[in-house]
Structure formats: structure tokens, C-alpha cells
Amino acid sequence: MSELSEADISALVRENDTYPEQVWYTIATFLFIVGCFQWGSLVYSKFARRRHHDSDEETATTNDIQYKFSLHRIPLAIINVYRVVAFRWTLEIGQSYTLNMAEVFVTVAYIALLLIYAFINTTSVEGQKLDIIYWSNRIAMLASSQFPIVTALGTKNNLVSLVTGISYDRLNYVHRMMARTCFMLLWVHAAGEVVCFPAFRETLNEDWLRVGITAMVAFSILIIVSLRPIRSDVYEVFFYVHFLGVLIFLVGGYYHTKGAHGSYWIWPSFVFWAFDRFIRVVRLVVFNHSYFGFKSGTGTMDATTELLSEDIVRLRLRRPQHFHWSPGQTAYLIMPSVSTLPFEAHPFTIASFDSSLLSTAKLEDQSESSENYETQVLASGAPFWKELVFLVNVHGGFTKKLKEVAATKGQVKVFVDGPYGPSSDLSSYDTSVFVAGGSGISYTLPVFLSVIESVRKGKSSCKRVVFIWSIRGADYVKWIEEALVKAVQLAPSSLTVSIRIFDTGSPSMSQSMEEDSNLSSPTEKKGTPEQVVTRKGSLTSSMLLSLRGVNMEKGRSDLDALLKEEVSMASGSMSVSVCGSQGIARAVRHALRFPVSGPSSILSGGPSVTLYVESFGYA
């Protein structure tokens, strides 16, 4: 191969410097636009409930809705079309993997952006098109320039989340996608170098090449263990390999690119990682200060365990006064006595509700001069607003060990890092629907309770709230029955509450529960929420089923029919929040596609539907 001319070298150096910068400008512009939309939507939702709807005449407040076509709803129709196309049209791979069209677009656009900058202007001065020397080194520089943002997206506290308003867990897909794209580009670079330089083997004894090869081996192993089947089944293995693999890769990449003056793209990754770790350590000390000697007393973060079923462990911690969270947020739990390594952090959704209202509020019609002073409002002792509660799905590794502790109802010491993630503001919606499967109630229950609290405080315009829960056995109801009963009791008369539970388990369990419910005699007062008063210790599931608006059915839920029925009865705006398996999430997405949220429906006065999807697992 002929030697490069001075003009070729000058062009190579210039393009290797400017093209990665232009890619960064493009990505920064895109993130800024996304941030404007996200924060604009947040501000709109905050003030939407304060607006007086002049179009109330176009929508009905009863089941017999008379829609009226209106061109003023064109912007709303456009927004709903965008929601359906971007987030409800999906690419479904197998039974457990789903990509929405927004993720598909970002993936294709990002790969195309890097490939375009990798192969444009690769004609040498001598006229050779797609000169391998041009694109081989440039593609490595482009990949290296992405390491800072890839690292940032993998951390819990990052600037991208702050700018875009998108939580770290939702950005985790982008983190994996960008890392795999860079992995592909770096292997193309390695292959190109081998082809370009016949004397490649002779340089294997040079340190810069050895550390580069070591970095790529570490990166390759990391990519393999990050695949969803491995990541989900053996999360601990992924956790260890990810930590060590990233460290080896970044250190090796830094020294490999130092000679080519490209290391300035690598070292910011260490800064972003260190910043995230610093913030997390500070949060650990602040929220677990009794362990660090900053406050007298011990055991404030000791947790009790309880085995609710063969695959569910309930973890309960005394609620620290200084620890506050919003419905739907998650926390990372560190349990040195359970985990393999003492610093392992595992994410779980906080299933309890941080509120004093539900634990202190009294029923409006509850007379203080009751004949029996010992009677109490059902569910007044529920833990869901007095403690930190987590419902843990049992798999292997860490959760399997936690199950062994729960089988003996043992206690474990827990460090809490959090809370993390967004909290959906549903105060501006006229109708809110919650769909959960199994332990998915960890997300839907606290948000459901927050809607009722907001209506009680006059901060929400919600008129109807629906709670749909699919379970494998009637005994599952006992997990949250106290919280559900209290929610129904405290719901104001202006709010219609509907709870529909679907038991997909054995018939015997459901029949015994139904027989218990037939023995109950609910107390109902006209014009007010139904109230049930019972003596201490007499709490049974039949009490929940006796409440107005609570139904339990045998068999799988027909989510398509249920959601379309709710849409047909709704007016104004409607939110649907779902947390469960991929099957449940897919069913909800399918039900809320066109024509439910189509232009004709919106223009004719139909409800504007917003979908919130949370998923199981670490992936």
C-alpha cells in the first residue's frame, strides 16, 4: 500500500477532529428538542387542571355520550396520533421483547448518523473511493467520542435525565443500544487495521496495541453478558462482569487512544461515573445515617421479611422521617448479609404510599359518639402509608437467598439508595385506569392511592378511577386488601372507584373467597362512599368484596374489552397506567391503538388517552 501524502494526512487529522464534534452537536440538539417537549408537557399537565374547560358541552358526563365534531381539537388529535404511532405501535420480538416505534426510530437514526459520518468524504487525494485508511481510523474516533454519553446514560444521576426529563431507567435502552453500536464500529475499526497494515502481527508486542486488544476482549464479554436472557436470568453475573468489564475497557481504551490524541474523549467517562458514585454515597449516608454514627440509636433501617407466596417476598422497613418519595418511584436496596458482595444494589419499586392523609383521615360520616368505642375503620393499621414496603419477585441468586430468609421471617439490615425515577402526575386527568399483574401493584397501588388523596385535597379533577389487577390466586388479595379498603372508604362522593380483580388461579381458592363474601352484610349510606366498620382482628377478604364498586372474577381479564369500555364512558382526558408482564403491556398497547385514540375519535369529542408503561425486572 502506497504511503499517505501530506494532503491525505491533513484531511485525516482534520476530519477525525471535526466529525465527532459534529455528531455531538447533532445529538445535543436532539436531546434539547426532546427536553423542550418533555418539560413543556410537564408544565402543561401542571396547569391543565386549573383551566376551565369551555368545551364541556361537547363531551358528556354520563354513559350516554353525545359527541360533537370540533375542529378546535385538531392539535389534540395530532398529539394522540403521535402517541399511538411512537409508543403504542411496537416491534415485538419473541414473547418477552418489545420495542416501540420511538425506540426503533432513535436506534435507526443513531446508527445511520454514525455510519454517514464514518463513510462520507473517504475519497483519497489520489481518487480512491472509500479509502480504508480514511474510514478505519475515523470510525474508531467516532466510537470513542460516544463513550462519555454511553457512560452517563448507564448511571442513576446523569445530565441527560436532567435535560430531557426522562428517567434513567427509560434511558437504559438507549445506553445499551449506543454501547452495542460502538462495539460494532470498534470491531470494524479492528478489521480495517488488520487489512491496512500487513505488518500488524509484528506490532503485537507494543503496549498501545496490547491494551487495545485487552479492552476489546473485555468489551466483547460485556456485550455478551448484557444480552437480555443472560442479564435477566443471572443478574449477579451481569452485575460483576459489567463493573469489571467497563473498568478494563475504559482504562485500556484511554491508553490505546493516547498516542492518536483521542484520549480526551475517554477521560470524561471516569468523571461521570465518579460523580454518580459520589452522589449515591452521599445519599446512602444521608438516608442511612444511623449506621454511620450521625444519630443515636440503631436498627432504624432493619427490615422484616415475609414470604407471601412461592415467588413473592414482602420487605417492610420502618419509615425514616427524613425519607420521602413519590408514588411509582424506585429505590436500590443493599443487603450485605444476603448479597454475594456487600455493595450490591438491587432496584425495587416502592409499594407503599408516602402520605399522612390516609393514615390520619377519618370518614366524614363516622360519628365520634359511636355506641361501641372499640370499633375502628377497617384497614387503619395498614403498613402501606406508615412503612417502606417492597414486593420482591423471586428468581435466582439474590432474590432466592432473600426468599430463604423470608421463609423464617427473619430480619435483614438494609441500606436504601433512592428514591429514583419519575412520578406520574395524574391530577389533570378526568379518568385514571390502572392495570397490574401480580406484583405489578408495587407501581399501580401507590399511584392509585395518590389519585384518591389528590381528589380529597381538591388538587385533582379526576371523576373516575379504575383499578384492574390480575392475580394467580385469591390469597394474593390479602397483600393489599387493607390499603384497597381504606382507599374505597376515603374516596369522596365526587369520585367513582371501581376495583376489578381477576383470579387466574385454582377454582377452589376463588370459590372459598366468594362463599366468605356471601356471608358479609355491607353497610351502605346513600350519597356517600360505602363504609364498613368492624372490630379489631375481624378483617377478612370478604370485607373488601362487600364494598361498592369492588368485583372479583374468575379467569383472565379481557383487557381489550375493558379498556375500550372505559374509553367509551370517559370524557375529557384519560390516563392508563400499566405494570406487569410483557403480555399485559402488549395487550394494553394493542387496545389503545387506532381507532380508540384515532383522529376521528378525538375530533368528535372522544377522550385523549395517555399511556404510562412500567415493566418487570432489571432489563
SULZIWO-V232385 format. One record per residue. N is the residue number from 0. RES is the residue in one letter. PSI is psi in radians with two decimals (* if undefined). Layout:
n:N res:RES psi:PSI
n:N res:RES psi:PSI
This chain:
n:0 res:M psi:2.33
n:1 res:S psi:2.65
n:2 res:E psi:2.66
n:3 res:L psi:2.47
n:4 res:S psi:2.92
n:5 res:E psi:-0.60
n:6 res:A psi:-0.69
n:7 res:D psi:-0.80
n:8 res:I psi:-0.74
n:9 res:S psi:-0.73
n:10 res:A psi:-0.70
n:11 res:L psi:-0.83
n:12 res:V psi:-0.78
n:13 res:R psi:-0.81
n:14 res:E psi:-0.59
n:15 res:N psi:-0.43
n:16 res:D psi:-0.77
n:17 res:T psi:-0.62
n:18 res:Y psi:-0.78
n:19 res:P psi:-0.62
n:20 res:E psi:-0.70
n:21 res:Q psi:-0.63
n:22 res:V psi:-0.73
n:23 res:W psi:-0.73
n:24 res:Y psi:-0.70
n:25 res:T psi:-0.80
n:26 res:I psi:-0.72
n:27 res:A psi:-0.69
n:28 res:T psi:-0.75
n:29 res:F psi:-0.78
n:30 res:L psi:-0.64
n:31 res:F psi:-0.75
n:32 res:I psi:-0.78
n:33 res:V psi:-0.74
n:34 res:G psi:-0.71
n:35 res:C psi:-0.75
n:36 res:F psi:-0.77
n:37 res:Q psi:-0.87
n:38 res:W psi:-0.58
n:39 res:G psi:-0.71
n:40 res:S psi:-0.66
n:41 res:L psi:-0.78
n:42 res:V psi:-0.70
n:43 res:Y psi:-0.77
n:44 res:S psi:-0.54
n:45 res:K psi:-0.64
n:46 res:F psi:-0.11
n:47 res:A psi:-0.67
n:48 res:R psi:-0.29
n:49 res:R psi:-0.26
n:50 res:R psi:2.51
n:51 res:H psi:2.10
n:52 res:H psi:1.89
n:53 res:D psi:-0.22
n:54 res:S psi:0.37
n:55 res:D psi:-0.46
n:56 res:E psi:-0.41
n:57 res:E psi:-0.26
n:58 res:T psi:2.58
n:59 res:A psi:2.72
n:60 res:T psi:0.10
n:61 res:T psi:3.08
n:62 res:N psi:-0.43
n:63 res:D psi:1.38
n:64 res:I psi:2.30
n:65 res:Q psi:1.80
n:66 res:Y psi:2.58
n:67 res:K psi:2.22
n:68 res:F psi:2.37
n:69 res:S psi:2.21
n:70 res:L psi:-0.29
n:71 res:H psi:-0.27
n:72 res:R psi:0.19
n:73 res:I psi:-0.82
n:74 res:P psi:-0.70
n:75 res:L psi:-0.66
n:76 res:A psi:-0.69
n:77 res:I psi:-0.74
n:78 res:I psi:-0.74
n:79 res:N psi:-0.62
n:80 res:V psi:-0.75
n:81 res:Y psi:-0.77
n:82 res:R psi:-0.77
n:83 res:V psi:-0.85
n:84 res:V psi:-0.75
n:85 res:A psi:-0.66
n:86 res:F psi:-0.22
n:87 res:R psi:-0.35
n:88 res:W psi:2.22
n:89 res:T psi:2.75
n:90 res:L psi:1.90
n:91 res:E psi:2.12
n:92 res:I psi:1.90
n:93 res:G psi:-2.73
n:94 res:Q psi:-0.23
n:95 res:S psi:0.11
n:96 res:Y psi:2.22
n:97 res:T psi:2.31
n:98 res:L psi:2.25
n:99 res:N psi:2.93
n:100 res:M psi:-0.47
n:101 res:A psi:-0.74
n:102 res:E psi:-0.68
n:103 res:V psi:-0.76
n:104 res:F psi:-0.82
n:105 res:V psi:-0.73
n:106 res:T psi:-0.89
n:107 res:V psi:-0.76
n:108 res:A psi:-0.71
n:109 res:Y psi:-0.81
n:110 res:I psi:-0.75
n:111 res:A psi:-0.71
n:112 res:L psi:-0.82
n:113 res:L psi:-0.70
n:114 res:L psi:-0.65
n:115 res:I psi:-0.83
n:116 res:Y psi:-0.38
n:117 res:A psi:-0.58
n:118 res:F psi:-0.03
n:119 res:I psi:2.63
n:120 res:N psi:0.85
n:121 res:T psi:0.36
n:122 res:T psi:2.18
n:123 res:S psi:2.97
n:124 res:V psi:-0.56
n:125 res:E psi:-0.11
n:126 res:G psi:0.10
n:127 res:Q psi:2.09
n:128 res:K psi:2.60
n:129 res:L psi:0.82
n:130 res:D psi:2.15
n:131 res:I psi:-0.52
n:132 res:I psi:-0.57
n:133 res:Y psi:-0.97
n:134 res:W psi:-0.36
n:135 res:S psi:-0.82
n:136 res:N psi:-0.64
n:137 res:R psi:-0.66
n:138 res:I psi:-0.56
n:139 res:A psi:-0.68
n:140 res:M psi:-0.68
n:141 res:L psi:-0.76
n:142 res:A psi:-0.74
n:143 res:S psi:-0.59
n:144 res:S psi:-0.29
n:145 res:Q psi:-0.15
n:146 res:F psi:-0.71
n:147 res:P psi:-0.79
n:148 res:I psi:-0.57
n:149 res:V psi:-0.76
n:150 res:T psi:-0.78
n:151 res:A psi:-0.73
n:152 res:L psi:-0.34
n:153 res:G psi:-0.05
n:154 res:T psi:2.82
n:155 res:K psi:-0.52
n:156 res:N psi:1.72
n:157 res:N psi:2.76
n:158 res:L psi:-0.55
n:159 res:V psi:-0.74
n:160 res:S psi:-0.67
n:161 res:L psi:-0.72
n:162 res:V psi:-0.79
n:163 res:T psi:-0.35
n:164 res:G psi:0.20
n:165 res:I psi:2.29
n:166 res:S psi:2.77
n:167 res:Y psi:-0.62
n:168 res:D psi:-0.59
n:169 res:R psi:-0.49
n:170 res:L psi:-0.13
n:171 res:N psi:-0.56
n:172 res:Y psi:-0.76
n:173 res:V psi:-0.67
n:174 res:H psi:-0.85
n:175 res:R psi:-0.72
n:176 res:M psi:-0.78
n:177 res:M psi:-0.67
n:178 res:A psi:-0.73
n:179 res:R psi:-0.58
n:180 res:T psi:-0.77
n:181 res:C psi:-0.66
n:182 res:F psi:-0.77
n:183 res:M psi:-0.77
n:184 res:L psi:-0.67
n:185 res:L psi:-0.59
n:186 res:W psi:-0.57
n:187 res:V psi:-0.73
n:188 res:H psi:-0.78
n:189 res:A psi:-0.76
n:190 res:A psi:-0.70
n:191 res:G psi:-0.67
n:192 res:E psi:-0.67
n:193 res:V psi:-0.70
n:194 res:V psi:-0.69
n:195 res:C psi:-0.69
n:196 res:F psi:1.75
n:197 res:P psi:-0.46
n:198 res:A psi:0.46
n:199 res:F psi:-0.75
n:200 res:R psi:-0.54
n:201 res:E psi:-0.34
n:202 res:T psi:0.09
n:203 res:L psi:-0.31
n:204 res:N psi:-0.02
n:205 res:E psi:2.43
n:206 res:D psi:-0.71
n:207 res:W psi:-0.58
n:208 res:L psi:-0.67
n:209 res:R psi:-0.77
n:210 res:V psi:-0.54
n:211 res:G psi:-0.75
n:212 res:I psi:-0.73
n:213 res:T psi:-0.72
n:214 res:A psi:-0.72
n:215 res:M psi:-0.60
n:216 res:V psi:-0.78
n:217 res:A psi:-0.72
n:218 res:F psi:-0.70
n:219 res:S psi:-0.76
n:220 res:I psi:-0.71
n:221 res:L psi:-0.73
n:222 res:I psi:-0.68
n:223 res:I psi:-0.84
n:224 res:V psi:-0.24
n:225 res:S psi:-0.07
n:226 res:L psi:2.50
n:227 res:R psi:-0.82
n:228 res:P psi:-0.73
n:229 res:I psi:-0.76
n:230 res:R psi:-0.65
n:231 res:S psi:-0.70
n:232 res:D psi:-0.68
n:233 res:V psi:1.23
n:234 res:Y psi:-0.64
n:235 res:E psi:-0.72
n:236 res:V psi:-0.80
n:237 res:F psi:-0.72
n:238 res:F psi:-0.85
n:239 res:Y psi:-0.83
n:240 res:V psi:-0.66
n:241 res:H psi:-0.80
n:242 res:F psi:-0.88
n:243 res:L psi:-0.69
n:244 res:G psi:-0.75
n:245 res:V psi:-0.71
n:246 res:L psi:-0.84
n:247 res:I psi:-0.75
n:248 res:F psi:-0.80
n:249 res:L psi:-0.72
n:250 res:V psi:-0.80
n:251 res:G psi:-0.72
n:252 res:G psi:-0.63
n:253 res:Y psi:-0.85
n:254 res:Y psi:-0.49
n:255 res:H psi:-0.68
n:256 res:T psi:-0.12
n:257 res:K psi:-0.69
n:258 res:G psi:-0.45
n:259 res:A psi:0.22
n:260 res:H psi:0.66
n:261 res:G psi:0.08
n:262 res:S psi:-0.29
n:263 res:Y psi:-0.27
n:264 res:W psi:-0.30
n:265 res:I psi:-0.80
n:266 res:W psi:-0.50
n:267 res:P psi:-0.43
n:268 res:S psi:-0.69
n:269 res:F psi:-0.61
n:270 res:V psi:-0.81
n:271 res:F psi:-0.72
n:272 res:W psi:-0.77
n:273 res:A psi:-0.66
n:274 res:F psi:-0.77
n:275 res:D psi:-0.76
n:276 res:R psi:-0.66
n:277 res:F psi:-0.80
n:278 res:I psi:-0.72
n:279 res:R psi:-0.66
n:280 res:V psi:-0.75
n:281 res:V psi:-0.77
n:282 res:R psi:-0.69
n:283 res:L psi:-0.76
n:284 res:V psi:-0.72
n:285 res:V psi:-0.79
n:286 res:F psi:-0.17
n:287 res:N psi:0.69
n:288 res:H psi:-0.40
n:289 res:S psi:-0.44
n:290 res:Y psi:-0.36
n:291 res:F psi:0.18
n:292 res:G psi:0.23
n:293 res:F psi:-0.10
n:294 res:K psi:2.44
n:295 res:S psi:2.64
n:296 res:G psi:2.63
n:297 res:T psi:2.91
n:298 res:G psi:0.18
n:299 res:T psi:-0.34
n:300 res:M psi:0.41
n:301 res:D psi:2.44
n:302 res:A psi:2.48
n:303 res:T psi:2.52
n:304 res:T psi:2.61
n:305 res:E psi:2.27
n:306 res:L psi:1.77
n:307 res:L psi:-0.64
n:308 res:S psi:-3.08
n:309 res:E psi:-0.38
n:310 res:D psi:0.23
n:311 res:I psi:2.21
n:312 res:V psi:2.30
n:313 res:R psi:2.24
n:314 res:L psi:2.19
n:315 res:R psi:2.23
n:316 res:L psi:2.52
n:317 res:R psi:2.30
n:318 res:R psi:2.01
n:319 res:P psi:2.49
n:320 res:Q psi:-0.50
n:321 res:H psi:-0.07
n:322 res:F psi:2.09
n:323 res:H psi:2.60
n:324 res:W psi:2.94
n:325 res:S psi:2.69
n:326 res:P psi:2.35
n:327 res:G psi:-0.07
n:328 res:Q psi:2.84
n:329 res:T psi:2.90
n:330 res:A psi:2.60
n:331 res:Y psi:2.23
n:332 res:L psi:2.29
n:333 res:I psi:2.08
n:334 res:M psi:1.58
n:335 res:P psi:-0.56
n:336 res:S psi:-0.22
n:337 res:V psi:-0.73
n:338 res:S psi:2.81
n:339 res:T psi:-0.80
n:340 res:L psi:2.54
n:341 res:P psi:-0.30
n:342 res:F psi:0.21
n:343 res:E psi:2.34
n:344 res:A psi:2.21
n:345 res:H psi:2.30
n:346 res:P psi:2.37
n:347 res:F psi:2.53
n:348 res:T psi:2.39
n:349 res:I psi:2.02
n:350 res:A psi:-0.17
n:351 res:S psi:2.97
n:352 res:F psi:2.11
n:353 res:D psi:1.51
n:354 res:S psi:2.49
n:355 res:S psi:-0.27
n:356 res:L psi:-0.86
n:357 res:L psi:-0.40
n:358 res:S psi:-0.25
n:359 res:T psi:-0.33
n:360 res:A psi:2.53
n:361 res:K psi:2.65
n:362 res:L psi:2.42
n:363 res:E psi:-0.58
n:364 res:D psi:0.15
n:365 res:Q psi:2.00
n:366 res:S psi:2.34
n:367 res:E psi:-0.37
n:368 res:S psi:0.68
n:369 res:S psi:2.55
n:370 res:E psi:-0.63
n:371 res:N psi:1.83
n:372 res:Y psi:-0.38
n:373 res:E psi:-0.16
n:374 res:T psi:2.71
n:375 res:Q psi:2.78
n:376 res:V psi:2.32
n:377 res:L psi:2.38
n:378 res:A psi:0.23
n:379 res:S psi:-0.33
n:380 res:G psi:0.29
n:381 res:A psi:2.50
n:382 res:P psi:-0.12
n:383 res:F psi:-0.06
n:384 res:W psi:0.12
n:385 res:K psi:-0.28
n:386 res:E psi:2.94
n:387 res:L psi:2.11
n:388 res:V psi:2.35
n:389 res:F psi:2.37
n:390 res:L psi:1.99
n:391 res:V psi:2.15
n:392 res:N psi:2.26
n:393 res:V psi:2.17
n:394 res:H psi:-1.97
n:395 res:G psi:-3.09
n:396 res:G psi:-2.12
n:397 res:F psi:-0.86
n:398 res:T psi:-0.51
n:399 res:K psi:-0.69
n:400 res:K psi:-0.65
n:401 res:L psi:-0.62
n:402 res:K psi:-0.69
n:403 res:E psi:-0.65
n:404 res:V psi:-0.73
n:405 res:A psi:-0.51
n:406 res:A psi:-0.46
n:407 res:T psi:0.11
n:408 res:K psi:0.71
n:409 res:G psi:2.97
n:410 res:Q psi:2.60
n:411 res:V psi:2.58
n:412 res:K psi:2.31
n:413 res:V psi:2.31
n:414 res:F psi:2.31
n:415 res:V psi:2.19
n:416 res:D psi:1.93
n:417 res:G psi:-2.91
n:418 res:P psi:2.80
n:419 res:Y psi:2.82
n:420 res:G psi:2.89
n:421 res:P psi:2.93
n:422 res:S psi:2.11
n:423 res:S psi:2.25
n:424 res:D psi:1.84
n:425 res:L psi:0.26
n:426 res:S psi:-0.38
n:427 res:S psi:-0.02
n:428 res:Y psi:2.49
n:429 res:D psi:-0.52
n:430 res:T psi:2.35
n:431 res:S psi:2.22
n:432 res:V psi:2.34
n:433 res:F psi:2.27
n:434 res:V psi:2.19
n:435 res:A psi:2.68
n:436 res:G psi:2.18
n:437 res:G psi:-2.17
n:438 res:S psi:0.08
n:439 res:G psi:-0.26
n:440 res:I psi:-0.26
n:441 res:S psi:-0.59
n:442 res:Y psi:-0.84
n:443 res:T psi:-0.58
n:444 res:L psi:-0.93
n:445 res:P psi:-0.59
n:446 res:V psi:-0.67
n:447 res:F psi:-0.79
n:448 res:L psi:-0.61
n:449 res:S psi:-0.58
n:450 res:V psi:-0.78
n:451 res:I psi:-0.72
n:452 res:E psi:-0.74
n:453 res:S psi:-0.68
n:454 res:V psi:-0.73
n:455 res:R psi:-0.66
n:456 res:K psi:-0.06
n:457 res:G psi:0.33
n:458 res:K psi:0.00
n:459 res:S psi:2.54
n:460 res:S psi:0.20
n:461 res:C psi:2.36
n:462 res:K psi:-0.41
n:463 res:R psi:2.36
n:464 res:V psi:2.32
n:465 res:V psi:2.27
n:466 res:F psi:1.95
n:467 res:I psi:2.20
n:468 res:W psi:2.15
n:469 res:S psi:2.22
n:470 res:I psi:2.86
n:471 res:R psi:-0.12
n:472 res:G psi:2.63
n:473 res:A psi:-0.45
n:474 res:D psi:-0.36
n:475 res:Y psi:-0.49
n:476 res:V psi:-0.55
n:477 res:K psi:-0.37
n:478 res:W psi:-0.72
n:479 res:I psi:0.22
n:480 res:E psi:-0.65
n:481 res:E psi:-0.73
n:482 res:A psi:-0.71
n:483 res:L psi:-0.73
n:484 res:V psi:-0.80
n:485 res:K psi:-0.67
n:486 res:A psi:-0.79
n:487 res:V psi:-0.70
n:488 res:Q psi:-0.65
n:489 res:L psi:-0.11
n:490 res:A psi:2.25
n:491 res:P psi:2.83
n:492 res:S psi:-0.38
n:493 res:S psi:-0.19
n:494 res:L psi:2.16
n:495 res:T psi:2.16
n:496 res:V psi:2.22
n:497 res:S psi:2.13
n:498 res:I psi:2.10
n:499 res:R psi:2.04
n:500 res:I psi:2.28
n:501 res:F psi:2.05
n:502 res:D psi:1.99
n:503 res:T psi:0.17
n:504 res:G psi:-2.69
n:505 res:S psi:2.53
n:506 res:P psi:-0.60
n:507 res:S psi:-0.66
n:508 res:M psi:-0.72
n:509 res:S psi:-0.68
n:510 res:Q psi:-0.69
n:511 res:S psi:-0.59
n:512 res:M psi:-0.68
n:513 res:E psi:-0.65
n:514 res:E psi:-0.66
n:515 res:D psi:-0.67
n:516 res:S psi:-0.51
n:517 res:N psi:-0.38
n:518 res:L psi:-0.21
n:519 res:S psi:2.73
n:520 res:S psi:1.64
n:521 res:P psi:2.60
n:522 res:T psi:2.14
n:523 res:E psi:2.36
n:524 res:K psi:2.26
n:525 res:K psi:2.30
n:526 res:G psi:-0.03
n:527 res:T psi:2.81
n:528 res:P psi:2.53
n:529 res:E psi:2.43
n:530 res:Q psi:2.48
n:531 res:V psi:2.18
n:532 res:V psi:2.32
n:533 res:T psi:2.81
n:534 res:R psi:2.75
n:535 res:K psi:2.40
n:536 res:G psi:-0.04
n:537 res:S psi:0.29
n:538 res:L psi:2.17
n:539 res:T psi:2.87
n:540 res:S psi:-0.42
n:541 res:S psi:-0.48
n:542 res:M psi:-0.70
n:543 res:L psi:-0.78
n:544 res:L psi:-0.33
n:545 res:S psi:-0.23
n:546 res:L psi:2.58
n:547 res:R psi:2.35
n:548 res:G psi:-0.01
n:549 res:V psi:2.17
n:550 res:N psi:2.49
n:551 res:M psi:2.26
n:552 res:E psi:2.67
n:553 res:K psi:2.37
n:554 res:G psi:3.08
n:555 res:R psi:2.59
n:556 res:S psi:2.44
n:557 res:D psi:1.48
n:558 res:L psi:-0.59
n:559 res:D psi:-0.85
n:560 res:A psi:-0.70
n:561 res:L psi:-0.80
n:562 res:L psi:-0.67
n:563 res:K psi:-0.56
n:564 res:E psi:-0.74
n:565 res:E psi:-0.67
n:566 res:V psi:-0.71
n:567 res:S psi:-0.50
n:568 res:M psi:-0.27
n:569 res:A psi:2.75
n:570 res:S psi:2.74
n:571 res:G psi:-2.16
n:572 res:S psi:2.65
n:573 res:M psi:2.36
n:574 res:S psi:2.52
n:575 res:V psi:2.08
n:576 res:S psi:2.25
n:577 res:V psi:2.42
n:578 res:C psi:2.06
n:579 res:G psi:-2.75
n:580 res:S psi:2.96
n:581 res:Q psi:-0.59
n:582 res:G psi:-0.75
n:583 res:I psi:-0.77
n:584 res:A psi:-0.71
n:585 res:R psi:-0.73
n:586 res:A psi:-0.69
n:587 res:V psi:-0.76
n:588 res:R psi:-0.78
n:589 res:H psi:-0.70
n:590 res:A psi:-0.48
n:591 res:L psi:0.30
n:592 res:R psi:-3.02
n:593 res:F psi:2.52
n:594 res:P psi:0.07
n:595 res:V psi:-0.84
n:596 res:S psi:0.50
n:597 res:G psi:2.90
n:598 res:P psi:-0.71
n:599 res:S psi:-0.66
n:600 res:S psi:-0.79
n:601 res:I psi:-0.77
n:602 res:L psi:-0.42
n:603 res:S psi:0.13
n:604 res:G psi:0.10
n:605 res:G psi:2.84
n:606 res:P psi:2.55
n:607 res:S psi:2.08
n:608 res:V psi:2.21
n:609 res:T psi:2.31
n:610 res:L psi:2.29
n:611 res:Y psi:2.17
n:612 res:V psi:2.18
n:613 res:E psi:2.62
n:614 res:S psi:2.80
n:615 res:F psi:2.82
n:616 res:G psi:-3.10
n:617 res:Y psi:-0.33
n:618 res:A psi:*
